[in-house]
Amino acid sequence: MLSENIKRYRKAMGLSQEELAIKLNVVRQTVSKWERGLSVPDSDLLISLSEALDTPVSVLLDETVALPETDDIHAISKKLEVINLQLAHRRAFTRSALTWFFALLAAGVVIIFAILLALNSPYLGWDFSDPEIAVAGTLYHAFEWVFVRIAPIILLGTLGGILLTRKSS
C-alpha cells in the first residue's frame, strides 16, 4: 500500500517526516497523513516523492509491471482517483454517522424533557420519612436539577453538530 511504502522508503533513506516534508515543500503533517493513509499525494507530489526517496513511482504504488512513460502517469492518476474515492466514501460515512448520532442525542434530550414535564416533579409530594423513598427522591431530584440545566446546552450543541455534519448540497 502507498502509505506503508512511503514510510518504509523514508526510513530506509534515514529521513524524518520533517526532512522529507522540507524536500517536498510541504508541512510535516502532510507527510504524516500520507503515511497514515488519511490522504494521498497528487500526481506531481508523487513524482517529487519518488525522486526524494530515490524510488520509482511504480514501486511506491506496488506496481510490478513496467509501463511506458505516458501509461505510468495515466495509471498513477487512475490509482490516485480510486484512493481519493475511497477516502471520500470514508469521510461521507463518518459525516453521516455523526449526523445521526447528534440527531439521536437531540431526540433523547427532547424525550427526557417531555417525560420530566409530564411527571410534573412528583418527588415534591413524596414522603421523605421512608429512607428508601428519600434516597430515590434525592437521586431523582439531583438528576432533574442537573438535566434541566445542562439539557439546553446539549440540545444546542447537538443541533449545531447536525448543521455542521449534514450533507452539503
N, CA, C and O atoms as a DFTB+ gen file, in Angstrom:
676 C
 N C O
     1  1       0.844      -1.175       0.000
     2  2       0.000       0.000       0.000
     3  2       0.890       1.239       0.000
     4  3       1.999       1.225       0.535
     5  1       0.389       2.303      -0.605
     6  2       1.160       3.522      -0.772
     7  2       1.653       4.080       0.559
     8  3       2.819       4.452       0.685
     9  1       0.761       4.139       1.559
    10  2       1.135       4.741       2.846
    11  2       2.294       3.987       3.495
    12  3       3.227       4.597       4.016
    13  1       2.226       2.655       3.458
    14  2       3.290       1.851       4.063
    15  2       4.601       2.005       3.293
    16  3       5.675       2.051       3.892
    17  1       4.510       2.084       1.976
    18  2       5.719       2.224       1.165
    19  2       6.396       3.574       1.403
    20  3       7.623       3.649       1.473
    21  1       5.611       4.627       1.525
    22  2       6.201       5.946       1.800
    23  2       6.987       5.895       3.098
    24  3       8.124       6.361       3.164
    25  1       6.376       5.323       4.133
    26  2       7.032       5.245       5.444
    27  2       8.290       4.382       5.369
    28  3       9.336       4.759       5.897
    29  1       8.189       3.215       4.707
    30  2       9.326       2.287       4.640
    31  2      10.511       2.915       3.898
    32  3      11.644       2.851       4.376
    33  1      10.255       3.523       2.728
    34  2      11.360       4.095       1.948
    35  2      11.912       5.365       2.589
    36  3      13.096       5.669       2.445
    37  1      11.052       6.114       3.303
    38  2      11.552       7.299       4.022
    39  2      12.530       6.872       5.105
    40  3      13.607       7.448       5.256
    41  1      12.130       5.835       5.867
    42  2      13.007       5.347       6.934
    43  2      14.278       4.725       6.351
    44  3      15.357       4.876       6.923
    45  1      14.158       4.031       5.222
    46  2      15.324       3.425       4.586
    47  2      16.324       4.488       4.143
    48  3      17.533       4.254       4.141
    49  1      15.809       5.656       3.770
    50  2      16.690       6.761       3.373
    51  2      17.238       7.496       4.594
    52  3      18.094       8.370       4.462
    53  1      16.745       7.142       5.782
    54  2      17.203       7.791       7.005
    55  2      16.638       9.188       7.175
    56  3      17.261      10.037       7.812
    57  1      15.455       9.438       6.607
    58  2      14.846      10.759       6.682
    59  2      13.733      10.774       7.730
    60  3      13.011       9.792       7.900
    61  1      13.610      11.880       8.412
    62  2      12.462      12.064       9.302
    63  2      11.318      12.614       8.455
    64  3      11.519      13.011       7.307
    65  1      10.132      12.633       9.026
    66  2       8.993      13.209       8.305
    67  2       9.259      14.674       7.994
    68  3       8.916      15.157       6.915
    69  1       9.866      15.375       8.932
    70  2      10.167      16.796       8.747
    71  2      11.142      17.008       7.590
    72  3      10.948      17.903       6.766
    73  1      12.198      16.180       7.529
    74  2      13.191      16.319       6.457
    75  2      12.576      16.037       5.091
    76  3      12.857      16.738       4.119
    77  1      11.737      15.009       5.024
    78  2      11.073      14.701       3.762
    79  2      10.130      15.831       3.378
    80  3      10.052      16.205       2.208
    81  1       9.423      16.369       4.342
    82  2       8.495      17.467       4.078
    83  2       9.238      18.678       3.524
    84  3       8.745      19.345       2.613
    85  1      10.415      18.967       4.063
    86  2      11.209      20.102       3.580
    87  2      11.630      19.861       2.130
    88  3      11.577      20.775       1.308
    89  1      12.051      18.627       1.815
    90  2      12.451      18.314       0.431
    91  2      11.301      18.498      -0.551
    92  3      11.516      18.859      -1.709
    93  1      10.077      18.249      -0.082
    94  2       8.907      18.307      -0.967
    95  2       8.156      19.640      -0.878
    96  3       7.168      19.848      -1.583
    97  1       8.626      20.538      -0.011
    98  2       7.974      21.832       0.206
    99  2       6.539      21.673       0.696
   100  3       5.631      22.365       0.234
   101  1       6.350      20.760       1.631
   102  2       5.057      20.573       2.284
   103  2       5.295      20.603       3.789
   104  3       6.441      20.633       4.237
   105  1       4.224      20.594       4.564
   106  2       4.382      20.563       6.017
   107  2       4.506      19.121       6.491
   108  3       4.085      18.197       5.794
   109  1       5.078      18.926       7.664
   110  2       5.287      17.588       8.198
   111  2       3.976      16.831       8.349
   112  3       3.935      15.618       8.149
   113  1       2.890      17.543       8.704
   114  2       1.597      16.896       8.897
   115  2       1.101      16.246       7.603
   116  3       0.392      15.241       7.644
   117  1       1.473      16.819       6.460
   118  2       1.084      16.238       5.171
   119  2       1.734      14.881       5.001
   120  3       1.077      13.920       4.600
   121  1       3.022      14.796       5.301
   122  2       3.728      13.514       5.200
   123  2       3.123      12.517       6.184
   124  3       2.949      11.342       5.860
   125  1       2.808      12.988       7.375
   126  2       2.194      12.116       8.383
   127  2       0.860      11.565       7.884
   128  3       0.574      10.381       8.063
   129  1       0.041      12.415       7.257
   130  2      -1.253      11.962       6.729
   131  2      -1.059      10.938       5.609
   132  3      -1.827       9.981       5.505
   133  1      -0.040      11.135       4.774
   134  2       0.237      10.159       3.709
   135  2       0.584       8.817       4.329
   136  3       0.096       7.777       3.887
   137  1       1.427       8.839       5.353
   138  2       1.892       7.593       5.964
   139  2       0.794       6.892       6.760
   140  3       0.823       5.672       6.921
   141  1      -0.161       7.651       7.252
   142  2      -1.274       7.039       7.978
   143  2      -2.423       6.669       7.050
   144  3      -3.415       6.096       7.500
   145  1      -2.309       6.985       5.774
   146  2      -3.342       6.636       4.814
   147  2      -4.564       7.533       4.874
   148  3      -5.627       7.153       4.381
   149  1      -4.440       8.723       5.471
   150  2      -5.562       9.640       5.573
   151  2      -5.709      10.504       4.329
   152  3      -6.782      11.049       4.070
   153  1      -4.634      10.630       3.559
   154  2      -4.679      11.348       2.293
   155  2      -3.593      10.784       1.395
   156  3      -2.763       9.984       1.827
   157  1      -3.610      11.206       0.153
   158  2      -2.611      10.738      -0.805
   159  2      -2.028      11.947      -1.526
   160  3      -2.707      12.956      -1.712
   161  1      -0.769      11.837      -1.929
   162  2      -0.179      12.945      -2.673
   163  2      -0.771      13.011      -4.079
   164  3      -1.129      11.984      -4.657
   165  1      -0.873      14.240      -4.634
   166  2      -1.341      14.334      -6.009
   167  2      -0.227      13.846      -6.931
   168  3       0.874      13.552      -6.466
   169  1      -0.499      13.756      -8.226
   170  2       0.451      13.136      -9.151
   171  2       1.788      13.870      -9.194
   172  3       2.835      13.230      -9.277
   173  1       1.771      15.218      -9.139
   174  2       3.036      15.964      -9.151
   175  2       3.859      15.681      -7.899
   176  3       5.069      15.466      -7.975
   177  1       3.186      15.683      -6.736
   178  2       3.890      15.401      -5.484
   179  2       4.363      13.955      -5.429
   180  3       5.405      13.661      -4.844
   181  1       3.601      13.057      -6.036
   182  2       4.000      11.653      -6.044
   183  2       5.303      11.479      -6.828
   184  3       6.174      10.703      -6.434
   185  1       5.425      12.194      -7.919
   186  2       6.666      12.135      -8.712
   187  2       7.815      12.740      -7.913
   188  3       8.908      12.175      -7.873
   189  1       7.573      13.888      -7.275
   190  2       8.609      14.505      -6.437
   191  2       8.978      13.588      -5.275
   192  3      10.147      13.487      -4.903
   193  1       7.984      12.926      -4.710
   194  2       8.204      11.995      -3.604
   195  2       9.076      10.833      -4.047
   196  3       9.989      10.425      -3.328
   197  1       8.795      10.299      -5.229
   198  2       9.597       9.176      -5.731
   199  2      11.042       9.608      -5.958
   200  3      11.969       8.832      -5.728
   201  1      11.234      10.845      -6.410
   202  2      12.593      11.363      -6.612
   203  2      13.298      11.564      -5.265
   204  3      14.474      11.231      -5.119
   205  1      12.573      12.110      -4.287
   206  2      13.163      12.354      -2.970
   207  2      13.533      11.048      -2.275
   208  3      14.516      10.989      -1.537
   209  1      12.740       9.994      -2.513
   210  2      13.006       8.703      -1.885
   211  2      13.852       7.798      -2.777
   212  3      14.153       6.660      -2.418
   213  1      14.237       8.328      -3.964
   214  2      15.062       7.582      -4.906
   215  2      14.439       6.216      -5.222
   216  3      15.120       5.191      -5.267
   217  1      13.126       6.245      -5.439
   218  2      12.350       5.035      -5.695
   219  2      11.363       5.323      -6.811
   220  3      10.725       6.376      -6.799
   221  1      11.217       4.427      -7.775
   222  2      10.243       4.655      -8.842
   223  2       8.812       4.742      -8.297
   224  3       8.473       4.112      -7.295
   225  1       7.998       5.524      -8.970
   226  2       6.606       5.683      -8.573
   227  2       5.901       4.327      -8.568
   228  3       5.085       4.055      -7.687
   229  1       6.208       3.486      -9.536
   230  2       5.554       2.176      -9.621
   231  2       5.831       1.341      -8.379
   232  3       4.968       0.581      -7.939
   233  1       7.026       1.475      -7.811
   234  2       7.358       0.731      -6.591
   235  2       6.568       1.301      -5.411
   236  3       6.071       0.544      -4.578
   237  1       6.450       2.627      -5.336
   238  2       5.663       3.238      -4.254
   239  2       4.204       2.793      -4.310
   240  3       3.554       2.638      -3.276
   241  1       3.696       2.590      -5.522
   242  2       2.298       2.187      -5.691
   243  2       2.126       0.673      -5.747
   244  3       1.032       0.179      -6.022
   245  1       3.217      -0.070      -5.484
   246  2       3.199      -1.541      -5.522
   247  2       2.922      -2.094      -6.911
   248  3       2.348      -3.175      -7.042
   249  1       3.313      -1.383      -7.925
   250  2       3.167      -1.885      -9.294
   251  2       4.430      -2.626      -9.671
   252  3       5.537      -2.139      -9.441
   253  1       4.269      -3.789     -10.244
   254  2       5.437      -4.556     -10.667
   255  2       5.610      -4.525     -12.174
   256  3       6.685      -4.851     -12.678
   257  1       4.572      -4.137     -12.901
   258  2       4.633      -4.100     -14.354
   259  2       5.197      -2.763     -14.792
   260  3       4.716      -1.712     -14.368
   261  1       6.212      -2.798     -15.636
   262  2       6.806      -1.577     -16.161
   263  2       5.985      -1.128     -17.368
   264  3       5.847      -1.868     -18.342
   265  1       5.447       0.073     -17.299
   266  2       4.639       0.614     -18.380
   267  2       5.410       1.734     -19.059
   268  3       6.295       2.330     -18.446
   269  1       5.095       2.028     -20.298
   270  2       5.711       3.187     -20.942
   271  2       5.401       4.464     -20.156
   272  3       4.449       4.496     -19.376
   273  1       6.190       5.500     -20.355
   274  2       6.104       6.741     -19.591
   275  2       4.698       7.338     -19.589
   276  3       4.204       7.718     -18.528
   277  1       4.052       7.429     -20.725
   278  2       2.720       8.034     -20.770
   279  2       1.707       7.179     -20.026
   280  3       0.773       7.705     -19.421
   281  1       1.887       5.862     -20.067
   282  2       0.977       4.984     -19.344
   283  2       1.211       5.062     -17.840
   284  3       0.278       4.871     -17.061
   285  1       2.454       5.344     -17.420
   286  2       2.747       5.488     -15.993
   287  2       1.897       6.590     -15.370
   288  3       1.271       6.388     -14.330
   289  1       1.879       7.730     -16.002
   290  2       1.131       8.861     -15.465
   291  2      -0.363       8.555     -15.470
   292  3      -1.074       8.893     -14.524
   293  1      -0.834       7.918     -16.532
   294  2      -2.251       7.560     -16.603
   295  2      -2.609       6.541     -15.515
   296  3      -3.635       6.674     -14.848
   297  1      -1.768       5.537     -15.342
   298  2      -2.022       4.514     -14.324
   299  2      -1.976       5.110     -12.922
   300  3      -2.792       4.782     -12.061
   301  1      -1.005       5.992     -12.717
   302  2      -0.887       6.648     -11.410
   303  2      -2.127       7.478     -11.132
   304  3      -2.667       7.436     -10.027
   305  1      -2.575       8.220     -12.109
   306  2      -3.754       9.061     -11.887
   307  2      -4.991       8.207     -11.631
   308  3      -5.847       8.595     -10.836
   309  1      -5.107       7.042     -12.294
   310  2      -6.234       6.140     -12.051
   311  2      -6.189       5.592     -10.630
   312  3      -7.211       5.552      -9.944
   313  1      -5.002       5.170     -10.185
   314  2      -4.874       4.640      -8.826
   315  2      -5.175       5.721      -7.793
   316  3      -5.853       5.464      -6.799
   317  1      -4.672       6.922      -8.029
   318  2      -4.941       8.023      -7.101
   319  2      -6.427       8.371      -7.082
   320  3      -6.968       8.736      -6.038
   321  1      -7.074       8.260      -8.213
   322  2      -8.508       8.517      -8.276
   323  2      -9.274       7.505      -7.429
   324  3     -10.206       7.866      -6.710
   325  1      -8.876       6.240      -7.519
   326  2      -9.521       5.195      -6.716
   327  2      -9.295       5.452      -5.227
   328  3     -10.222       5.339      -4.424
   329  1      -8.058       5.797      -4.864
   330  2      -7.746       6.069      -3.456
   331  2      -8.532       7.275      -2.959
   332  3      -9.061       7.256      -1.847
   333  1      -8.613       8.323      -3.774
   334  2      -9.378       9.515      -3.380
   335  2     -10.858       9.199      -3.218
   336  3     -11.505       9.726      -2.314
   337  1     -11.400       8.347      -4.079
   338  2     -12.804       7.939      -3.942
   339  2     -13.025       7.170      -2.645
   340  3     -14.032       7.366      -1.966
   341  1     -12.081       6.295      -2.303
   342  2     -12.200       5.546      -1.056
   343  2     -12.172       6.487       0.143
   344  3     -12.954       6.324       1.080
   345  1     -11.286       7.458       0.117
   346  2     -11.222       8.434       1.213
   347  2     -12.503       9.265       1.284
   348  3     -12.987       9.569       2.374
   349  1     -13.053       9.630       0.127
   350  2     -14.293      10.414       0.101
   351  2     -15.453       9.602       0.678
   352  3     -16.287      10.141       1.406
   353  1     -15.509       8.304       0.351
   354  2     -16.566       7.451       0.903
   355  2     -16.418       7.332       2.419
   356  3     -17.410       7.362       3.147
   357  1     -15.192       7.199       2.885
   358  2     -14.959       7.090       4.327
   359  2     -15.404       8.372       5.034
   360  3     -16.046       8.316       6.083
   361  1     -15.061       9.531       4.452
   362  2     -15.464      10.805       5.043
   363  2     -16.987      10.967       5.053
   364  3     -17.562      11.453       6.026
   365  1     -17.632      10.551       3.953
   366  2     -19.091      10.657       3.873
   367  2     -19.756       9.769       4.919
   368  3     -20.731      10.179       5.547
   369  1     -19.239       8.559       5.112
   370  2     -19.804       7.659       6.114
   371  2     -19.640       8.241       7.512
   372  3     -20.577       8.215       8.309
   373  1     -18.463       8.763       7.813
   374  2     -18.201       9.351       9.127
   375  2     -19.130      10.535       9.373
   376  3     -19.698      10.683      10.455
   377  1     -19.273      11.364       8.362
   378  2     -20.144      12.537       8.481
   379  2     -21.593      12.108       8.727
   380  3     -22.279      12.679       9.575
   381  1     -22.047      11.109       7.989
   382  2     -23.411      10.605       8.152
   383  2     -23.605      10.013       9.550
   384  3     -24.628      10.252      10.191
   385  1     -22.625       9.246      10.017
   386  2     -22.722       8.644      11.351
   387  2     -22.790       9.728      12.427
   388  3     -23.571       9.614      13.372
   389  1     -21.987      10.762      12.292
   390  2     -22.018      11.856      13.269
   391  2     -23.352      12.590      13.231
   392  3     -23.883      12.962      14.278
   393  1     -23.895      12.802      12.043
   394  2     -25.188      13.474      11.930
   395  2     -26.265      12.673      12.651
   396  3     -27.071      13.235      13.394
   397  1     -26.279      11.353      12.430
   398  2     -27.271      10.505      13.104
   399  2     -27.062      10.492      14.616
   400  3     -28.029      10.514      15.378
   401  1     -25.810      10.456      15.048
   402  2     -25.527      10.485      16.487
   403  2     -26.091      11.755      17.115
   404  3     -26.765      11.699      18.144
   405  1     -25.813      12.901      16.491
   406  2     -26.306      14.166      17.034
   407  2     -27.835      14.225      16.995
   408  3     -28.458      14.740      17.923
   409  1     -28.437      13.705      15.935
   410  2     -29.898      13.708      15.836
   411  2     -30.514      12.844      16.940
   412  3     -31.495      13.246      17.567
   413  1     -29.945      11.666      17.177
   414  2     -30.468      10.796      18.227
   415  2     -30.262      11.399      19.609
   416  3     -31.130      11.283      20.473
   417  1     -29.125      12.038      19.821
   418  2     -28.871      12.698      21.105
   419  2     -29.877      13.834      21.333
   420  3     -30.395      13.987      22.439
   421  1     -30.152      14.624      20.299
   422  2     -31.128      15.710      20.418
   423  2     -32.510      15.141      20.705
   424  3     -33.236      15.670      21.547
   425  1     -32.880      14.066      20.011
   426  2     -34.184      13.438      20.244
   427  2     -34.265      12.910      21.673
   428  3     -35.304      13.043      22.319
   429  1     -33.184      12.313      22.175
   430  2     -33.169      11.811      23.547
   431  2     -33.360      12.917      24.553
   432  3     -34.088      12.747      25.531
   433  1     -32.718      14.052      24.333
   434  2     -32.866      15.188      25.241
   435  2     -34.313      15.676      25.249
   436  3     -34.877      15.948      26.309
   437  1     -34.906      15.784      24.071
   438  2     -36.292      16.246      23.974
   439  2     -37.239      15.251      24.656
   440  3     -38.165      15.660      25.355
   441  1     -37.012      13.958      24.456
   442  2     -37.872      12.933      25.066
   443  2     -37.759      12.977      26.590
   444  3     -38.775      12.918      27.282
   445  1     -36.553      13.079      27.119
   446  2     -36.380      13.145      28.584
   447  2     -37.033      14.406      29.137
   448  3     -37.648      14.371      30.203
   449  1     -36.901      15.523      28.414
   450  2     -37.566      16.752      28.837
   451  2     -39.083      16.556      28.885
   452  3     -39.745      16.986      29.830
   453  1     -39.619      15.906      27.860
   454  2     -41.067      15.664      27.821
   455  2     -41.500      14.776      28.983
   456  3     -42.539      15.027      29.595
   457  1     -40.727      13.754      29.292
   458  2     -41.061      12.866      30.415
   459  2     -41.033      13.633      31.733
   460  3     -41.940      13.502      32.554
   461  1     -39.992      14.429      31.929
   462  2     -39.904      15.212      33.170
   463  2     -41.055      16.207      33.275
   464  3     -41.584      16.437      34.362
   465  1     -41.439      16.794      32.148
   466  2     -42.545      17.741      32.144
   467  2     -43.860      17.026      32.455
   468  3     -44.701      17.540      33.193
   469  1     -44.022      15.828      31.877
   470  2     -45.256      15.066      32.109
   471  2     -45.353      14.600      33.564
   472  3     -46.449      14.543      34.122
   473  1     -44.230      14.270      34.174
   474  2     -44.243      13.808      35.562
   475  2     -44.488      14.945      36.550
   476  3     -44.887      14.701      37.688
   477  1     -44.256      16.168      36.130
   478  2     -44.520      17.345      36.951
   479  2     -43.868      17.245      38.330
   480  3     -44.509      17.494      39.350
   481  1     -42.602      16.884      38.346
   482  2     -41.793      16.807      39.569
   483  2     -42.505      16.091      40.721
   484  3     -42.803      16.723      41.734
   485  1     -42.784      14.799      40.594
   486  2     -43.531      14.084      41.638
   487  2     -42.745      13.930      42.937
   488  3     -43.346      13.624      43.967
   489  1     -41.446      14.125      42.933
   490  2     -40.665      13.921      44.158
   491  2     -41.054      14.913      45.252
   492  3     -40.810      14.654      46.431
   493  1     -41.653      16.037      44.882
   494  2     -42.054      17.018      45.895
   495  2     -43.173      16.486      46.781
   496  3     -43.307      16.911      47.929
   497  1     -43.986      15.550      46.256
   498  2     -45.088      15.004      47.033
   499  2     -44.735      13.708      47.751
   500  3     -45.602      13.106      48.384
   501  1     -43.485      13.265      47.668
   502  2     -43.103      12.003      48.279
   503  2     -42.931      12.159      49.790
   504  3     -42.630      13.244      50.289
   505  1     -43.127      11.052      50.502
   506  2     -42.911      11.025      51.946
   507  2     -41.435      10.697      52.188
   508  3     -41.028       9.542      52.061
   509  1     -40.642      11.695      52.531
   510  2     -39.202      11.517      52.693
   511  2     -38.833      10.922      54.056
   512  3     -37.649      10.794      54.366
   513  1     -39.829      10.555      54.875
   514  2     -39.509       9.920      56.157
   515  2     -39.078       8.468      55.943
   516  3     -38.377       7.908      56.787
   517  1     -39.480       7.854      54.841
   518  2     -39.049       6.494      54.492
   519  2     -37.666       6.616      53.830
   520  3     -37.540       7.289      52.808
   521  1     -36.627       5.978      54.393
   522  2     -35.267       6.140      53.863
   523  2     -35.122       5.749      52.385
   524  3     -34.397       6.408      51.639
   525  1     -35.805       4.688      51.966
   526  2     -35.680       4.269      50.564
   527  2     -36.273       5.307      49.622
   528  3     -35.692       5.604      48.578
   529  1     -37.401       5.847      49.977
   530  2     -38.030       6.873      49.148
   531  2     -37.201       8.152      49.196
   532  3     -37.082       8.856      48.194
   533  1     -36.622       8.455      50.369
   534  2     -35.800       9.650      50.500
   535  2     -34.603       9.583      49.558
   536  3     -34.273      10.569      48.899
   537  1     -33.957       8.426      49.496
   538  2     -32.794       8.265      48.600
   539  2     -33.246       8.379      47.149
   540  3     -32.626       9.093      46.361
   541  1     -34.317       7.683      46.791
   542  2     -34.810       7.727      45.412
   543  2     -35.233       9.143      45.042
   544  3     -34.931       9.618      43.947
   545  1     -35.926       9.812      45.944
   546  2     -36.361      11.178      45.675
   547  2     -35.185      12.124      45.510
   548  3     -35.201      12.996      44.641
   549  1     -34.170      11.957      46.338
   550  2     -32.984      12.814      46.247
   551  2     -32.251      12.576      44.929
   552  3     -31.826      13.520      44.262
   553  1     -32.108      11.303      44.565
   554  2     -31.446      10.991      43.287
   555  2     -32.241      11.532      42.103
   556  3     -31.673      12.095      41.167
   557  1     -33.567      11.354      42.154
   558  2     -34.409      11.859      41.076
   559  2     -34.306      13.372      40.996
   560  3     -34.185      13.932      39.906
   561  1     -34.354      14.034      42.142
   562  2     -34.249      15.487      42.178
   563  2     -32.886      15.948      41.635
   564  3     -32.813      16.908      40.868
   565  1     -31.826      15.268      42.032
   566  2     -30.486      15.638      41.555
   567  2     -30.401      15.468      40.040
   568  3     -29.867      16.331      39.344
   569  1     -30.934      14.342      39.525
   570  2     -30.919      14.120      38.079
   571  2     -31.692      15.223      37.363
   572  3     -31.207      15.799      36.389
   573  1     -32.887      15.510      37.847
   574  2     -33.719      16.520      37.204
   575  2     -33.047      17.890      37.267
   576  3     -33.050      18.623      36.279
   577  1     -32.484      18.233      38.390
   578  2     -31.834      19.532      38.562
   579  2     -30.673      19.683      37.578
   580  3     -30.553      20.705      36.902
   581  1     -29.822      18.659      37.503
   582  2     -28.660      18.717      36.594
   583  2     -29.135      18.700      35.141
   584  3     -28.650      19.479      34.321
   585  1     -30.076      17.823      34.823
   586  2     -30.534      17.689      33.442
   587  2     -31.151      18.979      32.924
   588  3     -30.867      19.398      31.802
   589  1     -31.996      19.614      33.738
   590  2     -32.675      20.829      33.296
   591  2     -31.671      21.948      33.019
   592  3     -31.921      22.797      32.163
   593  1     -30.557      21.962      33.717
   594  2     -29.554      22.998      33.495
   595  2     -28.608      22.684      32.340
   596  3     -28.129      23.595      31.663
   597  1     -28.337      21.405      32.113
   598  2     -27.381      21.016      31.068
   599  2     -28.065      20.722      29.730
   600  3     -27.464      20.918      28.674
   601  1     -29.307      20.258      29.766
   602  2     -30.004      19.845      28.548
   603  2     -30.066      20.928      27.467
   604  3     -29.847      20.612      26.298
   605  1     -30.353      22.184      27.802
   606  2     -30.385      23.189      26.728
   607  2     -29.038      23.334      26.021
   608  3     -28.982      23.531      24.807
   609  1     -27.972      23.234      26.782
   610  2     -26.635      23.324      26.185
   611  2     -26.391      22.117      25.282
   612  3     -25.887      22.258      24.168
   613  1     -26.752      20.931      25.770
   614  2     -26.589      19.718      24.961
   615  2     -27.439      19.809      23.700
   616  3     -26.982      19.457      22.613
   617  1     -28.680      20.283      23.843
   618  2     -29.574      20.392      22.702
   619  2     -29.026      21.360      21.659
   620  3     -29.034      21.057      20.466
   621  1     -28.553      22.515      22.099
   622  2     -27.963      23.468      21.159
   623  2     -26.710      22.889      20.502
   624  3     -26.489      23.076      19.305
   625  1     -25.893      22.184      21.288
   626  2     -24.690      21.563      20.729
   627  2     -25.018      20.499      19.704
   628  3     -24.355      20.408      18.670
   629  1     -26.031      19.694      19.975
   630  2     -26.399      18.648      19.016
   631  2     -27.001      19.246      17.757
   632  3     -26.737      18.760      16.657
   633  1     -27.802      20.288      17.896
   634  2     -28.346      20.943      16.708
   635  2     -27.225      21.570      15.877
   636  3     -27.240      21.502      14.647
   637  1     -26.258      22.176      16.557
   638  2     -25.087      22.691      15.843
   639  2     -24.312      21.570      15.162
   640  3     -23.855      21.723      14.029
   641  1     -24.167      20.447      15.853
   642  2     -23.486      19.296      15.259
   643  2     -24.194      18.772      14.025
   644  3     -23.558      18.405      13.037
   645  1     -25.525      18.740      14.091
   646  2     -26.308      18.291      12.924
   647  2     -26.074      19.243      11.760
   648  3     -25.860      18.802      10.631
   649  1     -26.113      20.548      12.026
   650  2     -25.898      21.523      10.958
   651  2     -24.497      21.405      10.360
   652  3     -24.331      21.519       9.145
   653  1     -23.502      21.180      11.195
   654  2     -22.122      21.116      10.719
   655  2     -21.799      19.818       9.983
   656  3     -20.916      19.792       9.126
   657  1     -22.507      18.750      10.314
   658  2     -22.178      17.458       9.689
   659  2     -23.160      17.026       8.618
   660  3     -22.998      15.962       8.021
   661  1     -24.179      17.838       8.365
   662  2     -25.152      17.419       7.342
   663  2     -24.510      17.477       5.957
   664  3     -23.510      18.159       5.736
   665  1     -25.110      16.750       5.056
   666  2     -24.594      16.688       3.679
   667  2     -24.801      18.022       3.008
   668  3     -25.909      18.559       3.004
   669  1     -23.741      18.559       2.440
   670  2     -23.866      19.841       1.746
   671  2     -24.384      19.593       0.336
   672  3     -23.989      18.630      -0.321
   673  1     -25.256      20.454      -0.111
   674  2     -25.883      20.269      -1.426
   675  2     -24.993      20.749      -2.538
   676  3     -25.367      20.667      -3.708
